[in-house]
Amino acid sequence: MQRQALVLHELVSGGDRNTYNWVKTGMTLVGLPGGVARLPQRPLTAEQVEDLRQGLEELGIAGPG
């Protein structure tokens, strides 16, 4: 479980990622009310959303699609 938490943390906050936007999008992907990014933040790109969805799916947090 700790390994999954570390992988999830890296997924939403690794590199130059804005944790706020990644968490909000991740919540939406798993069916929770995540909302949308407000200015000056920008929403994730389609490629970033797909990367996040795949990462959540690999962790068993979100299903395909």
N, C-alpha and C positions, 0 to 999 in steps of 0.2 A: 504494500500500500504506500509506503514511503517513497519507493521508486516511482510509482505512478504520480505521486504528488510532485516530485522533482521534475519529471518529464512534462507534466502539465504546466508547472511554473515556467520552465524553459520555453514551452510552446507559446505561451501568451506574453512573456516578457523578455525573451532572449534577443540579443543583438540590439538593434535600434528600434524595436517595437514599442509602440505606445500601449502599455498594459491596459489602460482604460478602454480603448477601442477594441482590443482583442478579446477582453473579458465580456464586454457588451455583446459582441458578435457571437462569441461562444455560447453565451446564455441563450441567445435567439436560436442558434443551431440545435440546442438540446430541448427547445420548446418552452423556455422560460422567458418572461418579459425583459429583454435586454435593452430595448430602446435603440435609439440611433445617436450617432456622434453629433455633438453640437459644435458650432464654430468656436474657436478656430480649428478644432479637430476635423479631420476628414475621415469618412468611412473607409473601411478596408477595400482594396481592389478585389475584383472577382478572383484573381489568382491567390491572393492572401486568404480569402474566405475558403477557397478550395483546400489550401494547405492546412488551414485550421480544422476544417471538417475532416480531412483525412487523419490528422493527428488525434482528434477526439475519437474517431472511429477506431483507430489502432489501440487507443487506451480503453476501449469498450464503454466510452461515455456517450457517444452518439452513434446511431445507426446510419447505414448508407442512405444517401439522398437527402 
